[in-house]
Amino acid sequence: MNRMTKVFIVLILGMIISLYLRPAHSQDLPKGFHFGLSEKMEVTDTQKYLRPFREGEVLLGTGACYGPFFTSGYQSRWLADFLSICALGAVSQTGESTATGGIDIINLLGLSAGIEYDPANGKPFYTFGISVTGLANQLLK
């Protein structure tokens, strides 16, 4: 088994485990700051810049993320999500397109950062961008 297959198996197992650990009923939010397992796993749309770890072309990507596994907030307001699984369609400056997959490590107030991997050329990228859905969730509360 190659490394990417192992990573995806671990991520899928993590999702399954998080579903079993999630409380079955909603609870009152603690006052002040709170952090814990996310009670709501959803798909959010995202737009990102992908920069290679070594020198190379910057990619522009758009796609979706599923998660998050953990979330934090202040009283009833959402602040940040942690560890979401993402899939993006990315385009380089020369117009070549590729599909990438990876993890959003943090989505803080709609601004996200993570790591993506392009299986076509075997390059890892670090990413930063905007989660449109996350930003809308924050503004509409």
Beta strands, then each sheet from edge to edge (+ up, - down):
strand 1: 33-37
strand 2: 42-52
strand 3: 59-67
strand 4: 70-74
strand 5: 77-92
strand 6: 97-108
strand 7: 111-118
strand 8: 123-131
sheet 1: 1+ 4- 5+ 3- 2+ 8- 7+ 6-
end
